[in-house]
Amino acid sequence: MKIFYNSFVFAVAVIWGTMFAVFIVSCKNGTSTDNKQHSEYLEEIGGMRVSNLKKAADYAEGSGVIIRGAEVSYQWGDTDKIYKIKGVADFVEKSADSENLSVKLNFQNQYLEVLNNSRTTWWNNLDGKMAKVPSDALWSWEPNNSLIAIIPSLDILIAGVGKSSKDNWVTDNIRKLEIFFGYIVDSVNFGSPYPNSSAISNIKWDPRENIVRKGVGSDNWPLTWGDDNNIYTAFGDGYGFEPRLQSKVSLGLAKISGTPPNILGSNIQLPNQIHGNGKSGKKASGLLMVDGVLLLWVRNANEKGEGSQLAWSSDHGKTLQWCEWTFDQLGYCTFINYGKDYIGARDNYIYSVSHNSPSAYQRADSFVMMRVPIDKVLTRNAYEFFKGLDEKNNPVWTTNIEERGAVFADEGRCYRSGISYNSPLKRYFWWQAKFQDGIDGRFQSKSFGIFDAPDPWGPWSTVYFTESWDVATGETGSFPTKWMSDNGLTMHLAFSGNDSFSVRKATLKLSSIK
């Protein structure tokens, strides 16, 4: 009980303290209506789709609030009525002392353990009667016609009063609650092609004013962790880091030292600079260092912006050598990155993914995957392509590129991406651009998804999905493995927003469902 109180109860107290502070300011300033209208105007808050939250509020009527990750995502009705709900921290603390076991739960985690000793009746979804609601959902009917609900796996707290209370939902109570909860659950990562992650419940972004921006006027920025502890990267259609190159290049190399926010980028001078704008110029789409050799997947193998070609450097990017063969069918190949100099890789293969299109400028319905033994990476005939899964969900590989199958599907929205392995969490994290044609990805795009899986071939689930991020995402992004914390819960997204090398801290919250 003490362990629970020092963690969950304190966290909930902070959350609800924040929530009530918002209410107090709103009521004092007479802006509760403005806040409601503002919430409805924004497409999403706290990683939740507001249009779905409004459906939940309209269905419940009365008054209420929905919070996720200590952020008020939506509130409706008369906020004064929320004061009738006892503070959750106080409520749970007082009810946990009783020996009367009104609810018996099977989960062994800090969020639910305390409720085994609660003298207040808590209902749960362990039997799965609410099919579209996580099994760890809990709710209790409080005095003053109020409802308190907790969904730990999605980091969600819900409170409602008035017509959303038990006395108005006596008939078919579970069904009505399922509809109400369903709107809220469906709001999380709304529009994603895959279900929510069972490993990660939420992701919190550092304030946008803390974003680090370098190399203004250049984009692309694939990354890998080098043997010398630097991060190696490539930029396109620009001048790189300060001091900038004297002439604009189509493909430039650079290295980055330090840890965000204290990072320093420096350009690597190639003897023969690579020029050409847009589709007519070669640009790196993926970087990987293995045994001190820097490998580059280079897109725009022809002047139509099609195909991928492999290049490599044995002197940390000072010179480049090129394979004569190309993958004409794949337009944007990128490597799966592991640790420093490929330490921690799952086996003796190098893995790559691409959207299933020959053009770097056309979207596809799926992503495909290929692998090659480390010692044969320069040999075209050594490559194998993911074909699908067998009856035991093991990957099936083929040497025939025409037999390649989808490793990830999202109709018309598979485009540029970056994928890396979070070793402490034993999960792969895949950033994917999701903006549509006609949008300038550098300055206008705010759409992307982050997906996770235990293996490179899945099963994939959604960590974060947004159509309306608070800043421009750019066309590319990835999580450098060097900038992941020892417990894996802190990562940094490196992305090309505002046509620059941009870095934003992300904090993960683990799901309570194991």
C-alpha positions as CSV (number, residue, x, y, z in Angstrom):
1,M,0.0,0.0,0.0
2,K,2.8,2.4,0.8
3,I,4.5,1.7,-2.5
4,F,1.2,2.4,-4.3
5,Y,0.6,5.6,-2.4
6,N,4.1,6.9,-3.2
7,S,3.6,6.3,-6.9
8,F,0.1,6.1,-8.2
9,V,-1.7,8.2,-5.6
10,F,0.9,10.9,-5.7
11,A,0.8,11.0,-9.5
12,V,-3.0,11.1,-9.5
13,A,-3.0,13.9,-6.9
14,V,-0.7,15.9,-9.2
15,I,-3.0,15.2,-12.2
16,W,-6.2,16.1,-10.4
17,G,-4.5,19.1,-8.7
18,T,-3.6,20.3,-12.1
19,M,-7.1,19.7,-13.4
20,F,-8.8,21.5,-10.5
21,A,-6.4,24.4,-10.9
22,V,-7.5,24.7,-14.5
23,F,-11.1,24.7,-13.4
24,I,-10.5,27.4,-10.8
25,V,-8.8,29.7,-13.3
26,S,-11.5,29.1,-15.8
27,C,-14.3,29.9,-13.3
28,K,-12.6,32.9,-11.9
29,N,-12.0,34.4,-15.4
30,G,-15.4,33.3,-16.7
31,T,-13.7,31.4,-19.6
32,S,-15.1,27.9,-19.2
33,T,-17.2,28.3,-22.3
34,D,-14.2,29.7,-24.2
35,N,-12.1,26.7,-23.1
36,K,-14.8,24.3,-24.3
37,Q,-15.0,26.0,-27.7
38,H,-11.2,26.1,-27.9
39,S,-11.1,22.3,-27.2
40,E,-13.6,21.7,-29.9
41,Y,-11.6,23.8,-32.3
42,L,-8.4,21.9,-31.8
43,E,-8.2,18.6,-33.7
44,E,-6.5,16.8,-30.8
45,I,-5.2,17.4,-27.3
46,G,-3.0,15.1,-25.3
47,G,-2.9,12.6,-28.2
48,M,-6.7,12.4,-28.2
49,R,-9.0,13.3,-31.1
50,V,-11.3,16.0,-29.9
51,S,-14.2,15.2,-32.3
52,N,-14.4,11.8,-30.7
53,L,-14.3,13.3,-27.2
54,K,-17.2,15.6,-28.1
55,K,-19.2,12.5,-29.1
56,A,-18.6,11.0,-25.7
57,A,-19.6,14.3,-24.0
58,D,-22.8,14.6,-26.1
59,Y,-23.7,11.0,-25.3
60,A,-23.1,11.4,-21.6
61,E,-24.7,14.8,-21.2
62,G,-24.3,16.3,-17.8
63,S,-20.8,17.6,-17.0
64,G,-17.4,16.0,-17.0
65,V,-13.7,16.0,-17.8
66,I,-11.3,13.7,-19.6
67,I,-7.6,13.9,-18.9
68,R,-4.6,12.0,-20.3
69,G,-1.0,12.2,-19.2
70,A,-1.8,15.0,-16.7
71,E,-3.3,17.1,-19.5
72,V,-6.9,18.2,-19.7
73,S,-8.0,16.8,-23.0
74,Y,-11.7,17.7,-22.9
75,Q,-14.2,19.2,-20.5
76,W,-17.9,19.8,-20.9
77,G,-21.0,21.1,-19.1
78,D,-20.9,23.2,-15.9
79,T,-17.4,22.9,-14.4
80,D,-18.7,24.0,-11.0
81,K,-20.3,20.6,-10.7
82,I,-17.0,18.9,-10.9
83,Y,-16.3,20.1,-7.4
84,K,-18.9,17.6,-6.2
85,I,-16.5,14.8,-7.1
86,K,-14.1,13.9,-4.3
87,G,-10.4,14.1,-5.3
88,V,-9.4,10.7,-6.7
89,A,-6.2,10.5,-4.6
90,D,-8.1,11.2,-1.4
91,F,-10.8,8.7,-2.5
92,V,-8.5,5.9,-3.2
93,E,-6.3,6.5,-0.2
94,K,-9.2,6.3,2.3
95,S,-10.9,3.3,0.6
96,A,-7.7,1.2,0.6
97,D,-7.5,0.6,4.3
98,S,-10.5,-1.7,4.5
99,E,-10.2,-5.4,4.6
100,N,-13.5,-5.8,2.7
101,L,-12.6,-7.1,-0.7
102,S,-15.4,-5.8,-3.0
103,V,-13.4,-6.3,-6.1
104,K,-10.9,-9.1,-6.9
105,L,-8.5,-8.3,-9.6
106,N,-5.9,-10.5,-11.2
107,F,-3.5,-7.9,-12.5
108,Q,-0.2,-7.6,-10.5
109,N,0.8,-4.0,-11.0
110,Q,0.8,-0.9,-8.9
111,Y,-2.2,0.7,-10.6
112,L,-4.6,-2.0,-9.7
113,E,-3.2,-3.7,-6.6
114,V,-4.6,-1.1,-4.2
115,L,-8.1,-1.8,-5.4
116,N,-8.0,-5.4,-4.0
117,N,-8.4,-3.8,-0.6
118,S,-10.9,-1.1,-1.5
119,R,-14.1,-0.9,0.5
120,T,-15.7,1.0,-2.3
121,T,-17.2,-1.1,-5.1
122,W,-15.2,-0.9,-8.3
123,W,-16.4,-2.5,-11.5
124,N,-13.9,-3.8,-14.1
125,N,-13.7,-5.1,-17.6
126,L,-11.6,-8.2,-16.8
127,D,-14.3,-10.4,-18.4
128,G,-14.1,-8.5,-21.6
129,K,-17.8,-7.8,-21.9
130,M,-16.9,-4.4,-23.2
131,A,-15.1,-5.6,-26.3
132,K,-13.8,-2.3,-27.5
133,V,-12.5,-1.2,-24.0
134,P,-9.2,-2.3,-22.5
135,S,-9.5,-5.0,-19.9
136,D,-7.9,-2.9,-17.2
137,A,-10.6,-0.3,-17.3
138,L,-12.1,0.4,-13.8
139,W,-15.0,2.6,-12.8
140,S,-16.9,3.5,-9.6
141,W,-20.1,5.3,-8.9
142,E,-19.5,8.1,-6.3
143,P,-21.9,10.1,-4.2
144,N,-23.5,13.2,-5.8
145,N,-24.4,11.3,-9.0
146,S,-20.8,11.1,-10.2
147,L,-18.6,8.6,-12.1
148,I,-14.9,8.1,-11.8
149,A,-13.1,5.9,-14.3
150,I,-9.5,4.9,-14.8
151,I,-8.0,3.2,-17.9
152,P,-4.3,2.7,-16.8
153,S,-3.2,1.2,-20.1
154,L,-4.1,4.4,-22.0
155,D,-3.2,6.8,-19.1
156,I,-6.7,8.1,-19.0
157,L,-8.8,9.4,-16.1
158,I,-12.5,10.3,-16.6
159,A,-14.9,12.1,-14.2
160,G,-18.5,12.9,-14.8
161,V,-21.5,14.2,-12.9
162,G,-25.2,14.7,-13.6
163,K,-26.9,12.8,-16.4
164,S,-23.8,10.7,-16.9
165,S,-24.4,9.1,-13.5
166,K,-25.6,5.6,-12.5
167,D,-29.2,6.6,-11.8
168,N,-29.7,7.6,-15.4
169,W,-27.9,4.5,-16.8
170,V,-29.6,1.8,-14.7
171,T,-31.0,-0.1,-17.8
172,D,-28.3,-1.9,-19.8
173,N,-25.6,-0.1,-17.8
174,I,-22.7,-2.0,-19.3
175,R,-23.8,-1.4,-22.8
176,K,-24.1,2.4,-22.3
177,L,-20.8,2.6,-20.5
178,E,-19.2,0.7,-23.4
179,I,-20.5,3.3,-25.9
180,F,-19.3,6.1,-23.7
181,F,-15.9,4.6,-23.0
182,G,-15.7,3.5,-26.7
183,Y,-15.7,7.1,-28.0
184,I,-12.9,8.0,-25.6
185,V,-10.8,4.9,-26.4
186,D,-11.2,5.4,-30.1
187,S,-10.0,9.0,-29.8
188,V,-6.5,7.8,-28.9
189,N,-4.4,7.6,-32.0
190,F,-7.5,8.2,-34.1
191,G,-7.0,7.2,-37.8
192,S,-4.1,4.9,-37.3
193,P,-4.1,1.7,-39.4
194,Y,-3.0,-0.4,-36.4
195,P,-4.4,-0.9,-32.8
196,N,-2.9,0.9,-29.8
197,S,0.3,-0.5,-28.4
198,S,0.0,-2.9,-25.5
199,A,3.5,-2.0,-24.4
200,I,3.4,1.8,-24.5
201,S,0.3,3.7,-23.1
202,N,1.3,7.3,-24.0
203,I,4.1,9.5,-25.3
204,K,4.7,13.0,-23.9
205,W,6.6,15.6,-26.0
206,D,8.8,18.3,-24.6
207,P,7.4,21.8,-25.1
208,R,7.9,23.0,-28.7
209,E,10.0,25.9,-27.5
210,N,12.6,23.3,-26.3
211,I,13.1,21.9,-29.8
212,V,16.7,22.1,-30.9
213,R,17.2,23.2,-34.5
214,K,20.5,23.1,-36.5
215,G,21.4,23.0,-40.1
216,V,18.7,25.4,-41.2
217,G,18.0,25.2,-45.0
218,S,18.7,21.5,-45.3
219,D,16.6,18.4,-45.0
220,N,16.6,14.5,-45.1
221,W,18.8,13.7,-42.0
222,P,18.9,9.9,-41.8
223,L,21.1,8.9,-38.8
224,T,23.4,6.1,-37.4
225,W,25.6,5.7,-34.4
226,G,29.2,5.5,-35.4
227,D,32.1,3.5,-33.9
228,D,33.7,6.7,-32.8
229,N,30.6,7.6,-30.7
230,N,29.5,10.3,-33.1
231,I,26.2,10.2,-34.9
232,Y,26.6,10.3,-38.7
233,T,23.9,11.9,-40.9
234,A,23.3,13.1,-44.4
235,F,21.5,16.2,-45.6
236,G,20.0,17.1,-49.0
237,D,19.4,20.3,-51.1
238,G,21.2,22.5,-48.6
239,Y,24.4,23.7,-47.0
240,G,24.5,21.6,-43.9
241,F,25.6,22.8,-40.4
242,E,27.5,25.9,-39.5
243,P,29.9,26.8,-40.9
244,R,27.9,26.0,-44.0
245,L,29.3,24.6,-47.3
246,Q,30.1,27.2,-49.9
247,S,27.8,25.7,-52.5
248,K,24.4,23.9,-52.2
249,V,24.6,20.1,-52.5
250,S,22.1,17.4,-53.2
251,L,23.8,15.0,-50.8
252,G,26.1,16.0,-48.0
253,L,27.5,14.1,-45.1
254,A,28.0,15.3,-41.5
255,K,28.6,14.1,-38.0
256,I,27.0,15.1,-34.7
257,S,28.6,15.0,-31.2
258,G,27.0,15.5,-27.8
259,T,23.6,14.8,-26.4
260,P,20.4,17.0,-26.8
261,P,20.1,19.8,-26.1
262,N,23.9,20.2,-26.3
263,I,24.7,18.9,-29.7
264,L,27.2,20.1,-32.3
265,G,27.0,19.3,-36.0
266,S,29.9,19.5,-38.4
267,N,30.0,18.9,-42.2
268,I,32.2,16.3,-43.8
269,Q,34.0,17.6,-46.9
270,L,33.6,15.1,-49.8
271,P,36.3,15.5,-52.5
272,N,33.6,15.4,-55.2
273,Q,30.5,17.2,-54.1
274,I,27.1,15.8,-55.3
275,H,24.8,18.4,-56.9
276,G,21.3,18.4,-58.4
277,N,18.0,19.6,-57.1
278,G,14.9,17.6,-56.3
279,K,14.4,14.4,-58.3
280,S,17.5,15.1,-60.4
281,G,19.9,14.8,-57.5
282,K,21.0,11.8,-55.5
283,K,20.0,11.9,-51.8
284,A,20.6,9.6,-48.8
285,S,17.6,7.9,-47.4
286,G,19.3,5.6,-44.9
287,L,22.6,5.4,-43.0
288,L,24.2,2.5,-41.0
289,M,27.6,2.0,-39.6
290,V,28.8,-1.6,-39.2
291,D,32.3,-2.6,-38.2
292,G,33.5,1.0,-38.9
293,V,32.1,1.0,-42.4
294,L,29.5,3.7,-43.2
295,L,26.7,2.4,-45.5
296,L,24.3,4.7,-47.4
297,W,21.1,3.9,-49.1
298,V,20.8,6.6,-51.8
299,R,17.5,7.4,-53.4
300,N,16.9,9.0,-56.9
301,A,19.1,6.5,-58.5
302,N,17.8,7.9,-61.8
303,E,16.8,11.5,-62.7
304,K,13.1,10.6,-62.3
305,G,13.6,10.2,-58.6
306,E,13.3,6.4,-58.8
307,G,15.3,3.5,-57.5
308,S,17.8,3.0,-54.7
309,Q,21.6,2.5,-54.9
310,L,24.0,1.5,-52.2
311,A,27.2,3.5,-51.4
312,W,29.8,3.0,-48.6
313,S,32.7,4.7,-46.9
314,S,35.6,3.1,-45.1
315,D,37.0,6.4,-43.9
316,H,34.0,7.8,-41.9
317,G,32.5,9.7,-44.9
318,K,35.6,11.4,-46.3
319,T,35.2,9.4,-49.6
320,L,32.3,7.4,-51.1
321,Q,32.3,4.2,-53.2
322,W,29.3,3.0,-55.1
323,C,27.7,-0.3,-56.0
324,E,27.0,-0.6,-59.7
325,W,23.6,-2.4,-59.1
326,T,20.4,-0.7,-58.0
327,F,16.9,-1.7,-56.7
328,D,14.8,-0.2,-59.4
329,Q,11.5,-1.3,-57.6
330,L,12.2,0.4,-54.3
331,G,12.4,4.2,-54.1
332,Y,13.2,5.0,-50.4
333,C,15.3,2.4,-48.6
334,T,16.3,2.9,-45.0
335,F,18.2,0.7,-42.6
336,I,17.0,-0.6,-39.2
337,N,19.4,0.9,-36.7
338,Y,20.7,-0.8,-33.5
339,G,23.4,0.4,-31.1
340,K,26.8,1.9,-31.5
341,D,28.5,0.5,-34.7
342,Y,25.6,-2.0,-35.0
343,I,26.1,-3.5,-31.5
344,G,23.1,-5.3,-30.2
345,A,21.8,-6.4,-33.6
346,R,19.4,-9.3,-33.4
347,D,21.5,-11.5,-35.7
348,N,24.2,-11.4,-38.5
349,Y,21.9,-9.7,-41.0
350,I,21.4,-6.1,-42.0
351,Y,17.7,-5.2,-42.4
352,S,16.2,-2.5,-44.6
353,V,12.7,-1.3,-45.3
354,S,11.2,0.8,-48.1
355,H,7.7,1.9,-49.1
356,N,6.6,-0.3,-52.0
357,S,7.1,2.2,-54.8
358,P,9.9,2.8,-57.3
359,S,9.6,6.5,-56.7
360,A,10.8,8.4,-53.6
361,Y,8.0,10.9,-54.4
362,Q,5.0,8.6,-54.7
363,R,3.1,7.1,-51.8
364,A,2.4,3.3,-51.6
365,D,-0.1,1.0,-49.9
366,S,2.6,-0.9,-48.0
367,F,6.2,-1.2,-46.8
368,V,8.5,-4.1,-47.7
369,M,11.5,-5.5,-46.0
370,M,14.8,-7.1,-47.1
371,R,17.8,-8.5,-45.3
372,V,21.4,-9.4,-46.3
373,P,24.3,-11.1,-44.4
374,I,26.6,-8.5,-43.0
375,D,29.6,-9.8,-44.9
376,K,27.7,-9.8,-48.2
377,V,26.0,-6.4,-48.0
378,L,27.7,-5.3,-51.3
379,T,26.5,-8.4,-53.2
380,R,23.1,-7.9,-54.9
381,N,22.3,-11.7,-55.2
382,A,22.7,-12.1,-51.4
383,Y,19.6,-10.1,-50.6
384,E,16.4,-11.7,-49.4
385,F,13.0,-10.2,-49.3
386,F,10.2,-10.6,-46.7
387,K,7.5,-12.7,-48.3
388,G,5.1,-13.1,-45.3
389,L,4.6,-15.2,-42.2
390,D,4.1,-18.9,-42.0
391,E,1.5,-20.7,-39.8
392,K,3.7,-20.2,-36.7
393,N,4.2,-16.5,-37.5
394,N,7.8,-16.9,-38.5
395,P,9.1,-14.8,-41.4
396,V,9.4,-16.4,-44.8
397,W,12.1,-15.0,-47.1
398,T,12.6,-15.1,-50.9
399,T,15.5,-14.2,-53.1
400,N,13.0,-13.1,-55.8
401,I,12.2,-9.4,-55.3
402,E,9.0,-9.8,-57.3
403,E,7.7,-12.1,-54.5
404,R,8.1,-9.5,-51.8
405,G,5.2,-9.1,-49.4
406,A,3.9,-6.4,-47.1
407,V,5.5,-6.0,-43.7
408,F,3.3,-3.0,-42.9
409,A,0.1,-1.9,-44.7
410,D,-1.6,1.5,-44.8
411,E,-3.4,2.2,-48.1
412,G,-2.0,5.2,-49.9
413,R,-0.1,6.4,-46.8
414,C,3.2,4.6,-46.9
415,Y,6.0,7.0,-47.6
416,R,9.2,8.1,-46.0
417,S,10.3,6.6,-42.7
418,G,12.9,5.7,-40.1
419,I,13.2,2.7,-37.9
420,S,15.4,1.9,-34.9
421,Y,15.6,-0.6,-32.0
422,N,15.1,0.4,-28.4
423,S,17.2,-2.2,-26.6
424,P,16.0,-1.6,-23.0
425,L,12.4,-1.9,-24.0
426,K,13.1,-4.7,-26.6
427,R,10.9,-2.9,-29.1
428,Y,11.3,-1.5,-32.6
429,F,10.1,2.1,-33.1
430,W,9.1,3.1,-36.6
431,W,8.5,6.8,-37.5
432,Q,6.4,7.2,-40.7
433,A,5.5,10.4,-42.5
434,K,1.7,10.5,-43.2
435,F,1.1,13.8,-45.0
436,Q,-0.8,13.9,-48.3
437,D,0.3,15.0,-51.8
438,G,0.3,18.8,-52.4
439,I,1.6,19.6,-48.9
440,D,5.1,21.0,-48.4
441,G,6.4,18.4,-45.9
442,R,9.1,20.8,-44.6
443,F,6.8,23.5,-43.4
444,Q,3.2,22.3,-43.6
445,S,3.1,18.7,-42.7
446,K,1.8,17.9,-39.2
447,S,0.9,14.2,-39.8
448,F,2.9,11.2,-38.8
449,G,2.7,7.9,-36.9
450,I,5.0,6.0,-34.5
451,F,4.6,2.3,-34.4
452,D,6.2,-0.4,-32.3
453,A,6.8,-4.1,-32.5
454,P,8.8,-6.9,-30.8
455,D,10.3,-8.0,-34.1
456,P,11.1,-6.2,-37.4
457,W,8.2,-8.0,-39.1
458,G,5.7,-7.1,-36.4
459,P,3.1,-7.4,-35.1
460,W,2.9,-3.6,-35.4
461,S,0.9,-1.4,-33.1
462,T,0.4,2.3,-32.6
463,V,2.4,4.3,-30.1
464,Y,1.4,7.7,-31.4
465,F,-0.6,8.9,-34.4
466,T,-1.5,12.5,-35.3
467,E,-2.9,14.5,-38.1
468,S,-2.2,17.8,-36.3
469,W,1.1,17.9,-34.4
470,D,1.9,21.3,-32.9
471,V,4.8,22.0,-35.2
472,A,5.8,21.0,-38.8
473,T,7.1,17.4,-38.9
474,G,9.1,17.6,-42.1
475,E,9.4,14.6,-44.5
476,T,11.7,12.4,-42.4
477,G,12.2,11.3,-38.8
478,S,13.8,8.7,-36.6
479,F,14.9,8.0,-33.0
480,P,18.7,7.9,-32.8
481,T,19.7,4.9,-30.6
482,K,22.5,6.9,-29.0
483,W,20.0,9.3,-27.5
484,M,17.8,6.7,-25.8
485,S,18.0,6.6,-22.0
486,D,19.2,3.5,-20.1
487,N,15.7,2.5,-19.3
488,G,14.5,3.2,-22.8
489,L,11.7,5.6,-21.6
490,T,13.3,8.7,-22.9
491,M,14.0,9.1,-26.6
492,H,14.7,12.0,-29.0
493,L,12.9,12.4,-32.3
494,A,15.2,13.8,-35.0
495,F,13.1,15.2,-37.8
496,S,13.4,17.6,-40.8
497,G,10.7,20.1,-39.7
498,N,11.2,23.7,-40.8
499,D,13.8,22.4,-43.3
500,S,16.3,21.9,-40.6
501,F,17.8,19.3,-38.3
502,S,15.3,19.3,-35.5
503,V,15.4,17.4,-32.2
504,R,12.5,17.0,-29.7
505,K,12.5,15.0,-26.5
506,A,9.9,12.3,-26.0
507,T,9.0,10.5,-22.8
508,L,7.3,7.1,-22.9
509,K,4.8,5.8,-20.4
510,L,4.6,2.0,-20.1
511,S,1.2,0.3,-20.3
512,S,-0.1,-1.4,-17.2
513,I,-1.2,-4.4,-19.2
514,K,1.7,-6.9,-19.6
